[in-house]
Amino acid sequence: MMPQILTPNDLSKYSVAIFDLDGTLCDTQKDIFQIFRAVLVENGFPPASDDLIRIGPPLEDVFAEIAGKRAEEPIVMELTREFRRRYDASDYPDSHLYPGVEQLLRKLKAKGVYLAVATNKRAYPTRRLLEIKGILSMFDLMISIDTVGRRWSKAEMLEKILAEANQPASEAIFFGDTTGDLLAAKKQRVASVAALYGYGKPEELCREMPDFHCQSLLNL
């Protein structure tokens, strides 16, 4: 069963809007895939196909899954370090905001909505990417997987954002493109929006029964 489509009237009921980054605010796939493949090939692994490189889970987990039995923990950590070094130095030329992102953020900001990012990307590339794409200043708070020096779950990120915004869960809505995003929202009793334009499979996202779905941010 397809969840209810998110409308501007629905969105107007919330005073806190939280967004995942990769696959929700920004299409980062091309830059990530290019660096992923370069790191693998230069370390003696075959280039991975698109379906093996997953955006969203922690890098160590993805490298371990792709490299398989050949990659013991020290090798996985070296691959991860090299990816991070290259990605942090990138200007993200092939990463682009999804249509409607900037307009939506400006509209929400003008209405006094508290805007936040909850992402499994590390803090440094998160800030750098959002600054390069011109939307960093619109957010009141960003929680990354390594904020305050520890690995955060998405549910913990949402809990922290609600605390910082000083708002109850009933006042917040979370846009995400993975089942993990939707499950985190459900755990924290935050309204969830399945970003069907992102990297997740629509049928898998809808199976989690989010409160809303969104095919495009242009309609908001």
C-alpha positions as CSV (number, residue, x, y, z in Angstrom):
1,M,0.0,0.0,0.0
2,M,1.4,3.4,-1.0
3,P,1.6,5.9,1.9
4,Q,0.0,9.3,1.6
5,I,1.7,11.8,-0.7
6,L,3.2,14.7,1.2
7,T,1.5,18.0,0.5
8,P,2.5,21.6,1.4
9,N,-0.4,21.6,3.8
10,D,0.9,18.5,5.6
11,L,4.4,20.0,5.8
12,S,3.1,23.2,7.3
13,K,2.1,21.3,10.4
14,Y,5.7,20.7,11.5
15,S,8.1,23.2,13.2
16,V,11.2,20.9,12.7
17,A,12.2,19.5,9.4
18,I,15.1,17.0,9.3
19,F,16.8,15.8,6.2
20,D,19.1,12.9,5.3
21,L,21.9,14.0,2.9
22,D,22.9,11.5,0.3
23,G,19.9,10.5,-1.8
24,T,17.7,13.1,-0.1
25,L,19.2,16.5,-0.3
26,C,21.9,15.8,-2.8
27,D,22.7,13.3,-5.5
28,T,26.2,12.4,-4.6
29,Q,26.4,9.0,-6.3
30,K,28.7,9.8,-9.2
31,D,31.5,11.3,-7.1
32,I,31.3,8.5,-4.5
33,F,31.3,5.8,-7.1
34,Q,34.3,7.2,-9.0
35,I,36.4,7.5,-5.8
36,F,35.3,4.1,-4.6
37,R,36.3,2.3,-7.8
38,A,39.7,4.2,-8.0
39,V,40.6,3.1,-4.4
40,L,39.6,-0.5,-5.0
41,V,41.5,-0.8,-8.3
42,E,44.6,0.9,-7.1
43,N,44.7,-1.6,-4.1
44,G,44.4,-4.6,-6.3
45,F,40.7,-5.2,-6.2
46,P,38.4,-5.4,-9.2
47,P,36.1,-2.3,-9.8
48,A,32.8,-2.8,-8.1
49,S,29.5,-2.7,-10.0
50,D,26.9,-0.1,-9.1
51,D,24.7,-2.5,-7.2
52,L,27.5,-3.4,-4.8
53,I,28.4,0.2,-3.8
54,R,25.8,1.2,-1.3
55,I,25.4,4.8,-0.2
56,G,24.2,5.3,3.3
57,P,25.8,2.5,5.4
58,P,29.2,3.3,7.1
59,L,32.1,3.1,4.7
60,E,33.9,0.3,6.6
61,D,30.9,-1.9,6.2
62,V,30.6,-1.3,2.4
63,F,34.3,-1.9,1.8
64,A,34.2,-5.1,3.8
65,E,31.2,-6.4,1.9
66,I,32.7,-5.6,-1.5
67,A,36.2,-6.9,-0.8
68,G,34.9,-10.0,0.9
69,K,37.3,-12.7,2.3
70,R,40.4,-11.1,0.8
71,A,40.0,-8.1,3.0
72,E,41.0,-8.5,6.6
73,E,40.3,-5.6,9.0
74,P,43.6,-3.7,8.4
75,I,43.0,-3.7,4.7
76,V,39.4,-2.5,5.1
77,M,40.6,0.3,7.3
78,E,43.3,1.3,4.8
79,L,40.7,1.4,1.9
80,T,38.4,3.5,4.1
81,R,41.2,5.9,5.0
82,E,42.2,6.4,1.4
83,F,38.6,6.9,0.3
84,R,38.1,9.6,3.0
85,R,41.3,11.3,2.1
86,R,40.3,11.7,-1.5
87,Y,36.6,12.5,-0.8
88,D,37.5,15.1,1.7
89,A,39.7,16.9,-0.8
90,S,37.1,16.8,-3.6
91,D,35.1,19.7,-4.8
92,Y,32.3,17.3,-5.6
93,P,31.9,18.4,-9.2
94,D,29.4,15.6,-10.1
95,S,27.2,15.9,-6.9
96,H,24.1,18.0,-7.4
97,L,21.2,19.2,-5.2
98,Y,17.9,17.5,-6.1
99,P,15.4,19.7,-7.9
100,G,13.5,21.9,-5.5
101,V,15.9,21.5,-2.5
102,E,17.1,25.1,-2.3
103,Q,13.6,26.5,-2.9
104,L,12.1,24.3,-0.2
105,L,14.7,25.1,2.4
106,R,14.3,28.8,1.8
107,K,10.5,28.6,2.1
108,L,10.8,26.6,5.4
109,K,13.4,29.0,6.7
110,A,11.3,32.0,6.0
111,K,8.5,30.4,8.0
112,G,10.8,29.9,11.0
113,V,11.1,26.1,10.7
114,Y,14.1,24.6,12.5
115,L,16.1,22.8,9.8
116,A,18.5,20.0,10.5
117,V,20.6,17.3,8.8
118,A,21.0,13.8,10.0
119,T,23.5,11.8,8.0
120,N,25.9,8.9,8.1
121,K,28.4,11.0,6.2
122,R,31.2,12.4,8.4
123,A,31.0,16.0,9.7
124,Y,33.9,17.4,7.6
125,P,32.7,16.3,4.1
126,T,29.1,17.1,5.1
127,R,29.9,20.7,5.9
128,R,32.2,21.0,2.9
129,L,29.6,19.6,0.5
130,L,26.8,21.7,1.8
131,E,29.0,24.8,1.7
132,I,30.1,24.2,-1.9
133,K,26.4,23.6,-2.9
134,G,25.4,26.9,-1.2
135,I,22.9,25.6,1.5
136,L,25.1,25.2,4.6
137,S,23.9,28.5,6.2
138,M,20.2,27.4,6.0
139,F,20.6,24.6,8.6
140,D,20.3,25.2,12.4
141,L,22.0,21.9,13.2
142,M,23.9,19.0,11.5
143,I,24.4,15.6,13.2
144,S,26.9,13.4,11.4
145,I,28.0,9.8,12.2
146,D,31.1,11.2,13.9
147,T,29.6,14.2,15.7
148,V,31.2,14.6,19.1
149,G,33.7,11.9,18.2
150,R,31.5,8.8,18.3
151,R,29.4,6.8,15.9
152,W,25.8,7.8,16.0
153,S,22.8,5.8,14.9
154,K,20.1,7.6,12.9
155,A,17.7,7.3,15.9
156,E,20.2,8.9,18.2
157,M,20.7,11.7,15.7
158,L,17.0,12.4,15.6
159,E,16.8,12.4,19.4
160,K,19.7,14.9,19.6
161,I,18.1,17.2,17.1
162,L,14.8,17.2,19.0
163,A,16.6,18.0,22.2
164,E,18.5,20.9,20.6
165,A,15.4,22.2,18.9
166,N,13.5,21.9,22.2
167,Q,10.6,20.4,20.4
168,P,8.6,17.2,20.9
169,A,8.6,14.4,18.3
170,S,5.1,15.4,17.2
171,E,6.5,18.6,15.8
172,A,9.2,17.0,13.6
173,I,9.3,15.4,10.2
174,F,12.2,13.5,8.7
175,F,12.9,13.0,5.0
176,G,15.0,10.0,4.1
177,D,15.7,7.6,1.2
178,T,16.5,4.4,3.1
179,T,14.6,1.9,5.3
180,G,17.0,2.8,8.1
181,D,15.9,6.4,8.0
182,L,12.2,5.4,8.2
183,L,12.8,3.0,11.0
184,A,14.7,5.6,13.0
185,A,11.8,8.1,12.5
186,K,9.4,5.4,13.7
187,K,11.6,4.6,16.8
188,Q,11.6,8.3,17.8
189,R,7.9,8.8,16.8
190,V,8.9,11.4,14.3
191,A,6.8,11.7,11.1
192,S,8.6,10.1,8.2
193,V,8.8,10.9,4.5
194,A,10.1,8.3,2.0
195,A,12.1,10.2,-0.6
196,L,11.2,8.0,-3.5
197,Y,13.4,10.0,-5.8
198,G,16.6,8.9,-3.9
199,Y,18.6,5.7,-3.8
200,G,16.2,3.4,-1.9
201,K,13.9,1.0,-3.7
202,P,10.4,2.5,-3.6
203,E,8.8,-0.9,-2.8
204,E,11.1,-1.5,0.2
205,L,10.5,2.0,1.5
206,C,6.8,1.8,1.2
207,R,6.9,-1.6,3.0
208,E,8.0,0.2,6.1
209,M,4.7,2.2,6.1
210,P,6.1,5.8,6.3
211,D,3.7,8.5,7.1
212,F,4.2,10.1,3.7
213,H,6.0,9.7,0.4
214,C,7.5,12.3,-1.9
215,Q,8.3,11.8,-5.6
216,S,9.8,15.3,-6.0
217,L,10.5,18.3,-3.7
218,L,9.4,20.6,-6.5
219,N,5.8,20.1,-5.4
220,L,6.4,21.4,-1.9
